């Protein structure tokens, strides 16, 4: 039997193991051409008893090229169409973690680009199935005889190297009792180390020229009680949560939980969803770049990918969003790309130096310092909010002003209005009310992350009202870098519009319209796009205006998850997106869901941890304490 046939048999045997499970997580130590993932995806689609969600984590130092991925999949029935879906997202695969979602976000691929020895220690989500597909270093003598059967093939650890011992321990660390391991390549020494780490070998991997089965099959069954540092998986579906705030953050959290079987009540003080900063007529989903490719740069790339996938799933392209790309004019030389070799390789980075045609399409002079963000897009925030709330497991309740929350002795939370009347209760609540989160937590006797208000105002006008000469200067794609400019998106009155701005005003707690901000936006446009700014300047005198209030945190990244899981179990926040709510809110919703469910993180573990709201407790910002629980 060939190694490929043994792998197929192992996959078929694994179908019964995942039957009717809420979540199933598989790990592949080398993604290769992607065939194993595509087969498992095909199996998932065909199985009436498939798990509710299939998580597939794979490691690869150098992702397969797009053409090869499509070519290899074309030779096996049922894989070509799936490969086409994967190919649509198979781009900008820099070293790091990349999340791909399919099947209405029920099949999720997490690709870790880099060496397995570097990535495996960072994983902390339990694995149900391991595919050991990477060839191991040869340690057996070329003329050593193949073992005849069973455990005799692995009766000696003397040949083991430190690398094999470490790999066996890393794989065992990720397993639960009963987790399976199948592989097409495993040296005798590695198999011996797997046994020492707690695996039972059901079928060893024998020598390639042996007539016996080539594939390794094992099960994690340690003869001791393993100590685990893995994050705990959530209970079965049917859990209930209350989310406060009906904007980008709240709707993203509600969607991510509802997709995992939760029933979600969303309380909003407004009469309609997306009434706050999420009512922005249109905004940009774009990355931050920096010479050191710091945390914010990597987070925004991950957020941009997830938001793009969510938009493609839920929104109407051309009317509610568009994968337009964004040109960033590097005004004052800000936000330059890293100068490492990997960033210079064609096809790896979605952000690169703008070419002559892209500059010309924006009306900028040749040689202007600018970047092109190929995966960026424009999007109408309110459309995304409503699409995320349009879920059968989400109940949106408007006109509900939550004035305080109260912990109950039974372990749940009450949400009260200003008269002290209970609006809802649940074991898990998420405060996602932007800057209002601060007042709500303080009124409840709870300390809050140091949220700060950030007021912004845009200017807009109908394209039809512009002179023909001015319309001829409009850029082909949105432009940012000193404020932003976009055109052709629907404006507040529904007509095709131009939008410029916004202003940034700190420490202002009301979204007031200010006439002077219209001229501030005009002056920004004059620097961002000089020719268009001069032609459009008269239009600012009659332009419409819209203002919103956002909130930021001192370290410029959001706060997600529990403030203190021990002191206030079940209380979470999701706030502090600043001006990047469109780019980061979907990521934050998925991160909170991963935290609650013990799922693979959608970004590198350190990046995920950098967003946790508990960082304010651990840095000594006085968040300890709070009210005592009261009887139900």
C-alpha positions in Angstrom: 0.0 0.0 0.0 1.4 3.4 -0.9 1.9 6.3 1.5 -0.9 8.2 -0.3 -3.3 5.4 0.1 -2.4 5.0 3.7 -3.1 8.7 4.2 -6.5 8.4 2.5 -7.4 5.4 4.7 -6.4 7.5 7.8 -8.6 10.3 6.7 -11.6 8.0 6.2 -11.1 6.4 9.6 -10.9 9.9 11.1 -14.4 10.8 9.8 -16.1 8.8 12.5 -14.0 10.4 15.2 -15.2 13.9 14.3 -18.9 12.9 13.9 -21.3 15.5 15.4 -18.5 17.3 17.3 -19.1 21.1 17.7 -15.4 21.8 16.9 -12.6 19.7 15.4 -9.0 20.9 15.2 -6.3 19.4 13.0 -2.7 20.2 12.7 -0.4 19.6 9.7 3.3 19.9 10.2 3.9 20.9 6.5 1.2 22.3 4.3 3.0 21.4 1.1 0.8 21.8 -1.9 -2.3 21.9 0.3 -3.7 18.5 -0.8 -4.3 17.2 2.7 -6.3 20.3 3.7 -8.3 20.3 0.5 -9.2 16.6 1.1 -10.3 17.2 4.6 -12.4 20.2 3.5 -13.9 17.9 0.8 -14.6 15.2 3.5 -16.2 17.8 5.7 -18.6 18.9 3.0 -19.6 15.4 2.2 -20.2 14.2 5.7 -23.7 14.6 7.1 -22.3 14.2 10.6 -19.5 16.7 10.1 -18.4 18.9 13.0 -19.9 22.3 13.3 -16.5 24.0 12.7 -13.4 22.6 11.2 -10.2 24.3 12.3 -7.1 23.4 10.3 -3.7 24.7 11.4 -0.7 24.1 9.1 2.9 25.2 9.1 5.1 25.8 6.1 8.4 27.7 5.7 7.6 28.6 2.1 4.0 28.5 0.9 3.2 26.8 -2.4 3.0 29.0 -5.4 -0.5 29.7 -6.7 -0.1 27.9 -10.0 1.2 24.8 -8.4 -1.6 24.7 -5.9 -4.2 24.8 -8.7 -2.3 22.4 -10.9 -1.9 19.7 -8.2 -5.5 19.9 -7.1 -6.8 19.5 -10.6 -5.6 15.9 -10.7 -7.9 14.7 -7.9 -11.7 14.6 -8.1 -13.6 17.2 -6.0 -10.6 19.3 -5.2 -10.3 21.8 -8.1 -13.3 23.9 -7.1 -12.1 24.1 -3.5 -8.6 25.0 -4.6 -10.1 27.9 -6.6 -11.7 29.2 -3.5 -8.4 29.0 -1.6 -6.5 30.6 -4.5 -8.8 33.6 -4.3 -7.2 34.4 -0.9 -3.7 32.9 -1.5 -1.7 36.1 -1.6 0.6 38.3 0.6 1.9 35.4 2.6 4.7 37.0 4.5 6.2 35.2 7.5 3.6 35.1 10.3 0.0 33.8 10.8 -2.7 34.0 8.1 -6.3 33.1 8.6 -8.5 31.9 5.7 -12.2 31.3 6.1 -14.7 29.3 4.0 -18.1 27.8 4.2 -19.7 30.8 5.9 -16.8 30.7 8.4 -17.3 27.1 9.4 -14.0 25.9 7.8 -11.0 27.9 9.0 -7.4 27.5 7.8 -4.6 29.0 9.9 -1.4 29.0 8.0 1.8 29.6 10.0 4.5 30.7 7.6 7.9 29.7 9.0 9.7 26.7 10.5 7.7 24.1 12.5 10.3 24.2 15.2 9.6 27.9 15.7 5.8 27.8 15.4 4.8 24.6 17.3 5.9 25.9 20.7 3.7 29.0 20.2 0.5 27.0 19.6 -1.8 26.6 22.6 -5.0 25.2 21.3 -5.8 21.5 21.7 -5.5 19.4 18.6 -7.7 16.4 17.7 -5.7 15.2 14.7 -2.1 15.6 13.7 -0.8 15.0 10.2 2.9 14.4 10.3 3.6 15.2 6.6 7.1 16.7 6.8 10.0 14.4 6.0 12.2 13.9 9.1 16.0 14.0 9.0 17.3 10.5 8.2 19.0 8.9 11.2 18.7 5.2 10.2 21.6 3.5 8.4 20.8 3.1 4.7 21.2 -0.7 5.0 19.4 -1.2 8.2 16.6 -3.8 7.9 13.0 -2.9 8.2 11.3 -4.1 11.3 8.9 -6.9 10.8 5.9 -5.7 12.7 4.4 -3.4 15.4 6.4 -1.9 18.1 9.6 -3.8 17.2 10.1 -1.1 14.6 10.6 1.5 17.3 12.2 -0.5 20.1 15.2 1.8 20.5 15.6 5.4 21.3 19.4 5.4 21.1 19.3 6.9 17.6 17.1 9.8 18.5 18.4 13.3 18.0 17.5 16.3 20.2 15.4 17.6 17.3 13.3 14.5 17.3 12.8 14.4 21.0 11.8 18.0 21.0 9.3 17.5 18.1 7.7 14.5 19.8 7.3 16.5 23.0 5.9 19.5 21.2 3.3 17.4 19.4 2.3 15.6 22.6 1.9 18.9 24.4 -0.9 19.9 21.9 -2.8 16.6 22.3 -5.7 15.6 24.4 -6.0 11.9 25.5 -7.4 10.2 22.4 -6.0 12.6 19.9 -4.8 10.9 16.7 -1.5 11.2 14.8 -1.0 9.9 11.3 2.0 10.4 9.1 3.6 9.5 5.9 7.2 10.2 7.2 8.6 9.3 10.6 12.0 7.9 11.3 12.4 5.0 13.7 14.0 7.3 16.2 11.1 9.8 16.1 8.6 7.0 16.5 10.5 5.9 19.6 10.3 9.4 21.0 6.6 9.6 20.3 6.1 6.5 22.4 8.1 8.0 25.2 6.0 11.2 24.9 2.7 9.2 25.5 1.6 8.0 22.1 0.6 4.4 21.4 1.6 3.2 17.9 -1.1 1.3 16.2 0.7 1.0 12.9 4.3 2.0 12.6 5.9 3.7 9.6 8.2 1.1 8.1 10.9 1.4 5.5 9.9 2.7 2.1 10.7 -0.6 0.4 8.7 -2.6 2.8 5.7 -4.5 1.6 3.8 -3.4 4.7 1.7 -0.3 5.1 3.8 2.8 4.8 1.8 5.2 7.0 2.2 5.8 10.7 -0.9 5.7 12.9 -0.8 6.5 16.6 -3.0 7.7 19.4 -2.1 9.9 22.4 -2.7 7.7 25.4 -0.2 8.6 28.2 0.1 6.3 31.2 0.2 9.4 33.4 -2.0 12.4 34.1 -0.7 15.0 31.6 -0.3 18.6 32.9 -1.7 20.9 30.2 -1.1 24.6 29.6 -3.5 24.6 26.6 -6.4 27.0 26.7 -9.7 25.3 27.7 -12.3 24.6 25.1 -15.8 26.0 25.6 -18.8 24.0 26.6 -21.2 22.8 23.9 -23.4 25.1 21.9 -26.4 26.8 23.6 -24.6 29.5 25.6 -26.1 32.9 26.0 -24.3 36.3 25.9 -25.3 39.9 26.1 -23.4 42.5 24.1 -23.7 46.2 24.8 -23.2 48.4 21.7 -24.5 48.1 18.2 -21.6 49.4 16.2 -18.7 47.7 14.4 -17.2 46.2 17.5 -20.5 44.9 19.1 -21.8 43.5 15.8 -18.5 41.7 15.1 -18.5 40.1 18.5 -22.1 39.1 18.2 -21.5 37.5 14.8 -18.5 35.6 15.9 -20.3 34.2 19.0 -23.5 33.4 17.0 -21.5 31.5 14.4 -20.3 29.3 17.3 -23.7 28.4 18.5 -24.4 31.2 21.0 -27.6 33.1 21.3 -26.8 36.7 21.6 -28.8 39.7 22.8 -27.4 43.0 21.6 -28.5 46.1 23.6 -28.1 49.5 21.9 -29.2 52.9 23.2 -30.0 54.0 19.7 -33.1 53.3 17.7 -31.2 51.8 14.8 -27.9 49.8 14.5 -24.7 51.7 13.6 -25.9 55.0 14.9 -22.6 56.1 16.3 -19.2 56.3 14.6 -20.2 53.3 12.5 -22.6 55.6 10.7 -19.7 56.9 8.7 -20.8 57.0 5.1 -17.8 55.0 3.9 -14.3 54.3 5.2 -11.1 52.5 4.3 -9.9 49.0 5.3 -6.2 49.5 5.0 -3.0 48.5 6.7 -0.6 50.4 8.8 3.1 50.0 7.7 6.3 50.7 9.6 10.0 50.2 9.1 10.1 47.7 11.9 6.9 46.0 10.9 5.7 46.4 14.5 2.6 45.0 16.2 0.1 47.5 14.8 1.4 46.8 11.3 0.9 43.1 11.6 -2.4 43.4 13.4 -3.8 45.6 10.7 -2.7 43.2 7.9 -4.4 40.4 9.7 -7.5 42.5 10.3 -7.6 43.6 6.7 -7.6 40.0 5.4 -10.4 39.0 7.8 -12.5 42.1 7.1 -12.1 41.5 3.3 -13.2 37.9 3.7 -16.2 38.9 5.8 -17.2 41.6 3.4 -17.0 39.2 0.5 -19.2 36.8 2.4 -21.9 39.2 3.6 -21.9 42.4 1.4 -22.7 43.4 -2.1 -19.6 44.3 -4.0 -19.6 47.7 -5.7 -22.5 49.0 -3.6 -21.5 48.2 0.0 -17.8 47.6 -0.4 -15.1 47.1 -3.1 -11.6 45.6 -3.1 -10.3 48.7 -4.7 -6.8 48.9 -3.3 -5.6 52.1 -1.7 -2.8 54.5 -2.6 -1.0 55.9 0.4 0.7 59.3 -0.3 3.7 59.4 2.0 3.2 63.0 3.1 6.2 64.0 5.2 7.8 60.6 4.6 5.6 58.8 7.1 4.9 55.1 7.2 7.7 53.6 5.1 8.0 49.9 4.4 10.4 47.6 6.1 13.6 47.3 4.1 14.2 43.6 4.7 14.8 41.2 1.8 11.5 39.4 2.4 9.6 42.6 1.7 11.3 43.1 -1.6 10.3 39.7 -3.0 7.6 40.0 -5.6 4.2 38.7 -4.6 4.8 38.3 -0.8 3.7 41.7 0.4 0.4 43.3 -0.4 2.0 46.7 0.2 4.7 48.0 -2.1 6.1 51.2 -3.6 3.5 52.6 -6.0 4.4 52.4 -9.7 4.2 55.2 -12.3 0.7 54.2 -13.5 -0.7 54.1 -9.9 0.7 57.6 -9.3 -0.7 58.9 -12.6 -4.2 57.4 -11.8 -4.2 59.4 -8.6 -3.0 62.6 -10.3 0.3 62.6 -8.5 3.6 63.6 -10.2 6.1 60.9 -11.2 8.5 60.1 -8.4 6.0 61.0 -5.6 6.7 59.0 -2.5 3.7 56.7 -2.3 2.7 53.1 -1.5 0.1 50.8 -3.0 -1.9 48.6 -0.7 -3.3 45.9 -3.0 -5.6 44.2 -0.5 -7.1 47.4 0.9 -10.7 48.3 0.2 -13.4 50.8 0.9 -16.5 49.8 2.8 -19.7 51.2 4.2 -19.6 50.5 8.0 -23.3 50.6 8.6 -23.8 47.9 5.9 -21.3 45.6 7.6 -22.9 46.2 11.0 -26.4 45.3 9.7 -25.2 42.3 7.8 -23.5 40.9 10.9 -26.6 41.5 13.0 -28.7 39.7 10.4 -28.1 36.4 12.0 -30.8 34.0 13.3 -29.1 33.7 16.7 -28.7 37.4 17.3 -31.5 39.5 18.8 -30.9 43.3 18.4 -32.7 45.5 21.0 -32.8 49.3 20.4 -33.7 52.0 22.8 -31.9 50.2 25.6 -29.6 52.5 27.5 -27.5 50.3 29.9 -26.5 52.5 32.8 -24.8 49.9 35.0 -23.9 46.2 35.3 -24.2 44.2 38.4 -22.5 40.9 39.3 -24.8 38.2 40.8 -23.7 35.6 43.4 -24.9 32.9 41.0 -22.1 33.8 38.6 -24.1 35.9 36.1 -24.5 39.6 35.4 -27.5 41.9 35.4 -27.7 44.9 33.0 -29.7 47.8 34.4 -31.1 51.0 32.9 -31.0 54.4 34.6 -34.0 53.5 36.8 -32.4 50.3 38.0 -34.7 48.2 35.9 -33.2 45.0 34.6 -32.8 44.9 30.9 -31.1 41.5 30.5 -28.9 39.0 32.3 -26.3 36.5 31.2 -23.2 34.7 32.4 -21.2 36.3 29.7 -21.4 40.0 28.8 -19.4 42.1 26.4 -19.1 45.9 26.7 -18.5 47.2 23.2 -20.0 50.7 23.5 -16.9 52.6 22.3 -16.2 55.6 24.5 -19.5 55.1 26.4 -17.9 51.9 27.7 -15.8 54.0 30.1 -18.8 55.7 31.8 -20.7 52.4 32.0 -17.9 50.6 33.7 -17.2 53.5 36.1 -20.9 53.8 37.0 -20.9 50.1 37.8 -18.0 50.5 40.3 -15.6 48.9 37.9 -12.4 50.4 36.7 -11.9 50.8 33.0 -9.2 50.7 30.4 -7.9 54.3 29.8 -10.2 55.0 26.9 -9.9 58.5 25.4 -12.3 60.2 23.0 -11.4 61.0 19.5 -13.7 63.2 17.5 -13.5 63.2 13.7 -15.4 65.1 10.9 -15.5 64.4 7.2 -16.6 66.5 4.3 -18.6 65.2 1.4 -20.5 66.2 -1.7 -22.4 64.7 -4.6 -20.2 63.9 -7.7 -23.0 65.1 -10.0 -22.6 68.6 -8.5 -18.9 68.9 -9.5 -17.8 70.5 -12.7 -16.8 68.1 -15.5 -13.2 69.3 -15.2 -13.0 68.5 -11.5 -14.6 65.1 -12.0 -11.8 64.3 -14.6 -9.2 64.7 -11.8 -10.8 62.2 -9.4 -8.3 59.4 -8.5 -9.0 55.9 -9.8 -8.7 54.4 -6.2 -9.0 55.8 -2.7 -6.0 57.8 -1.4 -4.8 58.2 2.2 -1.7 59.4 4.0 -2.9 62.8 5.2 -6.5 62.3 5.8 -8.1 60.3 3.0 -10.1 60.9 -0.2 -12.5 58.5 -2.0 -15.1 59.0 -4.7 -17.9 57.0 -6.2 -19.1 55.5 -3.0 -22.7 56.3 -1.8 -22.9 59.4 0.3 -25.3 60.0 3.2 -28.1 60.9 0.7 -27.5 57.7 -1.3 -26.0 59.5 -4.4 -22.5 58.8 -5.6 -20.3 61.1 -3.6 -16.8 62.3 -2.8 -15.6 62.1 0.8 -12.6 63.9 2.3 -11.2 63.9 5.8 -11.2 63.3 8.6 -10.1 65.6 11.3 -8.7 64.2 14.6 -9.7 66.1 17.7 -8.8 64.5 21.1 -10.5 65.0 24.5 -13.8 66.0 22.9 -16.8 63.9 24.1 -19.5 65.1 21.6 -19.7 64.5 17.9 -20.5 68.1 17.1 -20.3 69.5 13.5 -17.8 72.4 13.3 -17.6 74.7 10.2 -13.9 75.2 10.7 -13.3 71.5 10.2 -14.6 71.8 6.6 -11.6 74.0 5.8 -9.3 71.8 7.8 -10.3 68.9 5.5 -9.9 71.1 2.5 -6.3 72.0 3.5 -5.5 68.3 4.1 -6.7 67.5 0.6 -4.5 70.2 -0.8 -1.5 68.4 0.6 -2.7 64.9 -0.1 -3.8 65.4 -3.8 -2.6 69.0 -4.8 -4.2 69.2 -8.2 -7.5 67.8 -7.1 -7.5 69.8 -3.9 -7.1 73.1 -5.8 -9.9 72.2 -8.2 -12.2 70.9 -5.4 -11.5 73.7 -2.9 -14.6 75.8 -3.9 -16.9 72.8 -3.2 -16.0 72.7 0.5 -17.9 75.9 1.0 -21.2 74.1 0.3 -20.1 70.6 1.3 -22.0 68.4 3.6 -20.4 67.2 6.9 -20.6 64.3 9.2 -19.0 63.8 12.6 -18.4 60.8 14.8 -16.8 60.0 18.1 -14.2 57.2 18.4 -12.1 56.1 21.3 -8.4 55.2 21.6 -6.0 53.7 24.1 -2.5 54.9 24.9 -0.8 52.0 23.2 -2.9 52.4 20.0 -4.3 48.9 20.0 -7.8 47.8 21.1 -8.7 46.1 24.4 -10.4 42.7 24.0 -11.5 40.1 26.5 -11.8 40.1 30.3 -10.4 42.9 32.4 -9.9 40.4 35.2 -11.2 36.9 34.7 -10.8 36.1 38.4 -12.2 39.2 39.9 -15.0 39.7 37.4 -15.6 36.4 35.6 -17.8 36.7 32.5 -17.3 40.4 32.0 -15.5 41.3 28.8 -14.8 44.5 26.8 -14.1 45.1 23.1 -13.2 48.8 22.6 -10.4 51.2 21.7 -10.4 50.7 17.9 -9.6 54.4 17.3 -9.8 55.3 13.6 -9.2 51.6 12.6 -12.6 50.1 13.5 -13.2 48.9 10.0 -9.8 47.2 9.8 -9.7 45.7 13.3 -13.3 45.0 14.5 -13.7 41.7 12.7 -10.3 40.5 14.0 -11.2 41.5 17.6 -14.5 39.6 17.4 -12.7 36.5 16.3 -10.0 37.0 18.9 -12.7 37.1 21.7 -14.3 34.0 20.3 -11.0 32.2 20.2 -10.3 33.2 23.8 -13.7 31.9 25.0 -13.5 28.7 23.0 -9.8 27.7 23.3 -9.6 27.9 19.5 -6.4 28.7 17.5 -5.6 32.4 17.6 -6.3 34.3 14.3 -2.9 35.9 14.7 0.4 35.1 16.3 -0.1 34.3 20.0 2.0 37.3 21.2 0.0 39.6 19.0 -3.2 38.2 20.4 -2.0 38.7 23.9 -1.0 42.3 23.1 -4.7 43.0 22.6 -6.0 41.4 25.8 -7.8 43.9 28.0 -6.2 42.2 31.1 -2.9 43.9 30.1 -4.2 47.0 32.0 -4.6 45.0 35.2 -1.2 43.4 34.9 0.6 46.8 34.3 -0.8 48.1 37.5 -3.2 50.7 36.3 -5.5 50.3 39.3 -8.1 48.0 37.8 -8.2 45.7 40.7 -11.2 45.8 43.0 -14.8 46.3 42.1 -18.2 45.6 43.6 -19.1 42.5 45.5 -21.6 40.1 44.0 -25.2 40.5 45.1 -27.8 37.7 45.5 -29.9 37.0 42.4 
